[in-house]
């Protein structure tokens, strides 16, 4: 039985699960790099019967699954993974299962990014490191308006943090009800009004046909000139070119992005040098506590599968 752990960027999977519990006839391979070329990836993964994947780092579409004849089980961190073609896997007799996910780490990062934008923390710290001193002026969060696009679990957590800082909080989503807004304690508004009123716009939506490109040129143009956009959800929700143009021309004050259309971000990607952009390398869930759950439960799923016990199967 050949088992692979993919995209262990920090080489820490061994710190969070006791892989020695695997049967003696099981062979474990840990890949710390990322292969984007599908042909090279198919050649690498072809011998493996079990793949342990970290979120959406490596997509597993139907055409790739067709090139993995030995594959019997995919274990993903988190309860769902939009980069795995679940239906295609089921058609090919490949089981897909997942782990639980605490989720709050991404909400915490979101608010860290909001604070960093408001006070220019990266620039101020760099100035000190380069023997300089104060650069420009920050702005208060108390009294500022936070616009939350998507008021699910993560959006509600961010709303709670905003209240602690004394921010006015408004929200919109395609399915937001007045009852849900009242439950979280925010004011429901239309999308256009949210974009026009908010000093900070933060996105907390799942990627779907309805949300892909949801924030484009027209939406960014509605934002305040002093407004900031924060995206810790999924890259394609924001039109990359529209955001790049807005930042290059200074039509909004700035943005913080943790997710991208292509990951890892290519070396020559324009986001790496855009003015006003605080870019982080998709670290929303990258915490010790979250990894402990991901890798421990991944191992439990593999052991259960090998023992013929029930596992948390994800259905299409």
N, C-alpha and C positions, 0 to 999 in steps of 0.2 A: 504494500500500500504506500504510494508516494503522495506526499502532502506538501503543498507550497503555501508559504505566507508571502503575499505580494505587497510591494510599496511600503515596507517598514522603513520609512525615511530616516528615522533617528536610531534605527537598530536597537529597539527597546522591547520588542515582543517577548524576548526571553526574560525580561524583568517583571512582567506582569502575569505570567502564567507558567505553570510547571509542566513544560512540554515533555519532561522525562516520564510523565504518566502515560504517554503513548505506548502502545504495544511494541514489543521488541522487533516485530517484523515490519513496523512502520518506519518510513524514511522521511525526515523533515528537511525541507530546504527553505531558507529565508532569503528573500530578495530585498535588498535595501535600495536598489535603483529603480527607475521607472522606464519602461519601454513604451514608446508611443507608436513605433512602426508595427503595424498589425502582423506583417509576415514574420518579423523577428519575434514578436510576442507569441505567435502561434507555435513557432519552432521551440521556443523556451518552455511553453506550458503543455505541449503535446503529451509528454510522458505522465502527467500527474492525474491522479484520480480524485483528489480533493484540493480545492483552491480556497484559501482564506483571504478575503479581500477587505481592504480598509475603505469604507464608504464608496465614493464614486471615483477613486483615484485611477483605477483601470477599468474602462468600459468592457463589458462582455456582451456584444451584440450577437445576433443569430449567426451571422457569417463567420464570426470567430469561434463560436461554439461548434460549428460544423467541422472545424479543423482541430478539435480536441476530442479524439475518439475515446480516450480513456476516462474522460471526466464523468464522475458520478455525483459529486456533491460540491456545492458552492456555499460557503459560509461568509456572510457579510456582517460587518459591524453595523449596529443599528437595526431597527425593525423593518426597514425598507431600503431599496437601492435602485434608483431610477436608471443607473448605468448598466444594470443587468437585465437582459431580455428574459423576464420570468416566464412568459408564455412559450418562447422558443425553447427554453431549458426544459420545461415540462414536457413539451412535444418530443424531446430527445431523451426523456427518461432521466434527466438530471434534477436532483433535488436542490432547492435553494432555501436556506434558512438564515435567520438573523439573530441578533442579540437585542437586549434592551439598551436604552440610551437615556442618560439623565437629562441631557438637553440644555441645562441651565448655563453651561460653559459658554455657549455662543451668545446668549443674552448678556452675560457678564462682559465678554469681549466687545459687544456692541456698545455698551455704555463706556467702556474704556476708550473706544475710538471717538465717541462723542466728546468726552473730556479732552482727549488729545487734540481734536480739531478746535474746540473752543479756546483752549489755552496755548495752542501752538507748541505742545510739549516736545515733539521730536525736534523741531527747529531750535527751540530754546536749549535743549540738552546738547545738540550738536554745536551750538554757538559756544557753550562752555568748554566742550571738548577741544574746540579749535581756538581756544584762548580768547574768545569774545565774551560778551555779556548780554544784556537784555535786547531782544528783538521785538519791536512792535508791541501791540496791546492785545491781550486776550479779551474774552467776553464772558459774562456771567451765564450760568445755566438757570439760576433762580429768575423766574419771570419770563424766560424764553419759552417758545412754543415747540413742542415735539410732535411731529406728525408720524404716526405709525401706520404703515401700509401692511395690513395683515395682522389680525388680532387673535391669533391662535395661542398656543402655549408659550412660545418665545416672545411674541409681541406683548402678551400680558405681563410677562416677567419684566420686560423693558419698561412698560408703563409703570410698574411698581417702583422701579429704580428712579424713574423720572419724578414721581411724586415725592420721593425722599429728598430730591434736590430742589423741590419747589417749582417745577416746570408745569406749564399748562399743557395738557396732553389731549390730542385729537386723533381720530383714527378713521380709516376707510379700508374696505375691501369689497370685492364683488358680492360676498355673501354676508357681510356684517349686518347684524340685526341690532335694533335699539336695546333689546334685552341683553345681548352679549356685551354691548358697550357699557350698559349700566352695571352689569356684573363686574366688569374690570374697573369701572370708575373713570371712563374717558368719554369725551364728547364725540358722537358720530357725525361726520361731515361728508360731503361729496369729494370725489378725487380732486377736482379742480380747486375747490376751496382749501383742501388740505395743502396742496402744493403751493398755493399763493400765501397762506397764513404761516406755515411752519418755518421756524428758523433752522430746524434739523428734520430731515425726512429720512426715516429708517425703514428698510424693507424686511418683511418677515413672511414670505410666501413660498409655497412649493412651486417648482418649475413645472409648467404645463403649457398646453397650447394657448390657454387664456392669459398666462402671465409672461410668456416669452416676448421680449421687447415691450413690456408694459410701460417702462419708463424710457421714452424716446425723446426726440428733439422737441416735440410740442410740449411734453410734460416738463422737461427741464426748463424750457423757456418760461413756464408759468411760475417757477420758483423765484423767491426773493433774490436780488443780487447779492445779498449777504447770507444766503442760505447754504446749507451743507447737505450732501446726500451720503447716506451710509448704506452699504449693501453687504450683509453677512449671510445672505440666503443662497442665491445661485447667480452666477455671472450673467447668463443670457437674459435675465429679467430686465437688465439695463442695456440699452443700445450703446455698444462700446464707442462707436464713432460719434454719436451725439454727445456722450459724456466727454470724450476727448476734445471735441470742438468747444464745448462750454468751458472747460478748464483752460484750454489754450487761449481763449479770448476773454477769460475772466468774467463770464456772464453769471456765474455763481461763485461763492467764496471758496468752495473746496469740496472734497469728497473723501470718504474712507471706504476702501474696497478690500474685502478679504476673499472674494470668490471671482472666478474668471471663466471666460469661454473655453480657454485651453489651459490645462494645468499639468505639470508645473508651467509657470509662465515662461515663455521663450526669452532668451537673453536679450534679444533685440526688440522686445515688445514695447510699444510706445508708452504703456502705463508705467514703465520703469523710470521715465524721465519727465512725466507731465507735471507742470506747476500746479500746486494746490492739491495734489493727490497724495493721501496717506495710504500706501499699499502694504498689506500684510499677506503672508503666504498661506492662506486658508488654514488658519490656526484656531478657528472658532471652537472646535471640539478637541483640540490638541492639548489636553491636560492630563496629569498623572491619574487623577480620579476617574476620568472618562476612559482612558486607556485600560485602566485596571478592569473595568467592567467589560469593555470590548474584548480584550484578549482572554480574560478568564472564561467568559461565556462562549467565545469561539472554541476554545479547547473543550469545554463541556459538550458543545454540540458535536464536535468531531468524535469525542469518546462515546457519546450516546449513539451516534450513527454506526460506529464500528461495533458496538455491542448489540446492535439491533433494537435499540430503545427509541421511544418517540423523540422527535426533534421539532423545533419551532419552524415548520415549513411555511414559506411565503407563497401565497397563491397569486396567480395573475390578476 
